[in-house]
Amino acid sequence: MNATSGPNPAGALLLCRADPTAVRPPARLLREQLLLAPAGEGWSVLVPEGTPWLHGGEPVEQVVTGWATALAVSAATWPVVALWWDRDRAGLTLAAGFRRTVGYTWLADGTPVGEDEAMRTFAARLDLDPVLDVQDLEPLTGPDPDADAHTRLLGVVAVLRRTGLALPTGLLPGESADRLRSVALAQGAEQLEQHDEGVFPAARTKLMAWGGDAVRAELDVVESSPLGPYLRGGPKARVLSGAQLAAGVPLLLWGIGRRSGGWTAAGALLVAHGAFGLFYDRPREA
């Protein structure tokens, strides 16, 4: 892979099947240094700084799987494809709503170490063509002495282009996190604002400050997102918020116990969204 030549070869891209306006609110709550850019019709790309795996010692796969899970569950209406790589391996992770994540991995030399069924599930959940697209994905799961892990990821991107994905020029899997961020910034990517309080403290503050301008501004953002119809009261809103809390609390505790920044952020984001949704009607009555 190209990334093996640098001192910090690990990197990742988060491909979100939604426009930047829908991706921006949940991505900000991850409290990570992320760049956001449009990536074709109905797609956006998030480029992370990479601090958790460059300086925190966490595997890049574990970190981005946590982020992808949090984004997909929070959004509920669009999936996230995380492409990741390091010196030894590369792979993809698909997160879609509350479904179990699907992943596939290759060794650096391109040797497949995933299950063929996982790639077929990947295609089905993204509504890819069951004949043409699956035919092009299947060779990625077989031996090929001329295809390293970088080439395998490019093959996945090529198939996703048929769904409208168009990554910004020069933004391709296999490069280091620093290189990706430099390319993204040169292409005009947006640097997402971060919240100093952190995900869970910020949510707790908002939940207690009913009727404040900050809460009302947050409600406007949520209502304008694809998740808005589910958060306007009623059984659907309560079911969704309860499910987010049920999934987020154990995930948050598990991430803290393992000192995993990616999974801790994922759990905190789900807890924040679930709690905010359950109490959503109160500020509207103020």
N, C-alpha and C positions, 0 to 999 in steps of 0.2 A: 504494500500500500504506500501511497505517497507520504502518508503521515508518519511512517516509521523513520524518516530521515531527520526529523527535528527532535529537540530535547523533550518536548511535551506533545507527543503524537496524538493523544486522545482528543476526540471532538464529537460533536453531535449537531443534528438539525432536527427541529420539531416542525413537522409539516401538518398544519391544521386545515381541515377542509371547511373553511369559513373565511369570510372577508375580515380584514384587519379590525374593523369596527366591532365585530363580535368577539374577536380574540383578545383585544386589548384589556377589557376589565378583568377577566380571570387571570390573565398572564401577569398583570401588575400585582395581584395578590400573592403570587408565588414568592415575592420579595427576593428576586434574583436579578442579576444584571443581564437583561435580555434585549436584543434588538428585534424589531418587528418590521416585516416588509411584505407587500403583496407578492404572491407567487403564482400568478395566472388567474384564470377565471374560477372564482369560488375557492381559492386556496390562499393561505398565508404561510409564512415561514418565520419561526422564532430561532434566533441564533444566540445561544448562551455564552457567557464569558468562560465558563468552565472551572470556576474556583473550587467547587466541591470535589472534583476529581483531580485537579492540578495541585491543590494545596491541602485538601482535606483527607486524601487517602482513600476516598470512596471509589468503587468501580463506576465507570461512566455509564454502563448499562443499568446499574441499580438506580443511579440518580435520575436519569432521563425517563426511566419507566415510572418512577414516582411522579415526576412532573406531568408526563403524558396522561397518567391515570387521573390526576387531580383536574387537569384541564378538561378531559373528556367527560368526567362525571359532573363537574360544575356546569359545563355547557349543556349536556344531556342531548343536544341536537346535532352535534357534529363530532366526527372522530379525529384522532391525532395519530400520526405515524411518526415515530421517533427513529431516526437513523443514527447509529452510534458506531464508534470504532476506537481501538487503542492499538498498542504494539502487537498484540497477540490475536485479537479477534475483531470481528465487526458483525453488525446485525441490525435487525429492525424490530420494533415493538409497536403493535397496534392497540390503541385503547379506544373503546367505543362505549360510552355511557357506563352502565353498571355491569357490563359483561366482563368476563375474565379476559385479561390481556392476552394477546397472541404474539409470539415472538419467534424469530428464526435467527440462527447464528452461523457464521462461517469462520474458520481459522484464517489467519493472515494470508496464507497461501491460497485461499479460496476453497479449502476442503469443507463441504457442508457437514454440519453437526446438528442440524435441526430435524424435526419431523416433517415429512412431506405433507401430512394432513394440516399442519400449521399454515403452510403457504396457501393451501386451498381455502382454509378458513379466512385467511387474510383477504383473499380475492372476493370471497362471498360477502364479507362484512363491508367491504368498500364498494359493493355492487359493480365489480369489474365484469367484463364480458366472460361468461363461463367457458367459452370456447377459445376465442382469439387471445385474450389476455392470459388465461390460465396456461395456454400452450406456450406462451413466452416466459411465464414464471417458472414452469416446471424444469427447464434446463438449468435454472439457477440452483436447483436442489440436487443436481447430479454432478459427477466428477467432470472436471475440465482443467487440464494442466495449464492452459493458457489464460485462465481467469483467476486473478487473486481476489481478495475480499473487496478491494476498491471497485474492481470491475463488476462484481456481483451487485453492489449497492447502486452502481450506475445503471445496471439492468433493471432494478426495481424502479428507479426514477424514470427510466424510459417508458415503462408500462404505465406509470401514473400520469405521464404527459397526455395520454389519451383521455384522461378525465378532466383535463384543463390545467394541470400543474405546469408551471413555467418558472423555474427558479431564476432569480436575478443572475445576470451574467457573472461568471466566475465563482458562483456560490455552489460548490459541488462537494459531496461527501468524500472524505479521505484526507482533508487538510487539517492542520492544527486549529485549535480554538482561536488562537490569536490571528491566524491568517484569515479565517472565516469572518471574524469581526471586522478586520480591516477591509475586506472585500465588501461586506454588507454596508459598512459606513460609506464607502466610496460610491455605492449604488443608491445612497439616500435613505437607508434604513432608519427607522425611528427608534431612538433610545427610550425605553419605557421608564417613566418616573417610578421611583421606589418610595415605599412608606417606611419611615424610620421606626415606627412603633412595632412593626412585625405583624404577621397575619392575625394571630389570635388576639393579642392585646388590642389591636385596632378594631377588630370586630366587637370585642367586649365593650370598648368605649362607645362605639356607635349604638350598640344595643341599649346602653344605659342613658344615652343622650337623646331620648325621644323628642321629636319636634324640632331638633336643631337643624341649622342650614346644611351641615355636613351630611346628615342622614337623608334629607330631602334631595340633595345633589346625588347621593348614591342611589336613591330610588329611581331617579331619572335615568341614570346610566343602566341600571338593571332592567327597567321597563323597555328601554330601547334595544336591548339585546334579544336574541332568539329565545332566551329563557323567560323573558318577561311575562308571556301569557300564563306560565305556570306559577307565577309569584303574585298573582292578583287576587289571592284568596280562594277558598274553596277546597274540595277534597284533593284535587290534583296537586295543589301547592303543598298541602300538609303531607301527602304521601311522599312527594319528591324531597321535601326538606327533612322529613324523618329518615328517609333512606340515606341521605347525605350524612346526617348525624350518626346513624348506625354504622355506616362504613368509615366515617372519619375518626371517631373516637378511638377504636382499637388500632387504626392505622397510625394515628398520632402517637399513641403510647408505645407502639412497636418501634416506630422510628426513633423516638427519644431513647428508648432502651438500647437500641443498636447504634445510637449516635449517627444516624443516617439523615443527612440534611435533605436529600431528595424526598424520602418517605415522610419525614417530619413535616416538610412544607406541604406535601400532598394531604396529609391528615389534617393539618391546621386549616388548609383552604376548604376542605369539605366541612369541617366543623363550623367554620365561619359562615359559609353559605347556608348550611342547614339551620343554624341558630338564627341567622338573619331572616331566612324564609319563614320560620315558625312565628317570629315576632313581627312579621312584615305589616300586618294590618294595623298595629297600634299607632305608628307615626302617621298613617293615612287618616286616622280619626282625629289627630291633634289639630 
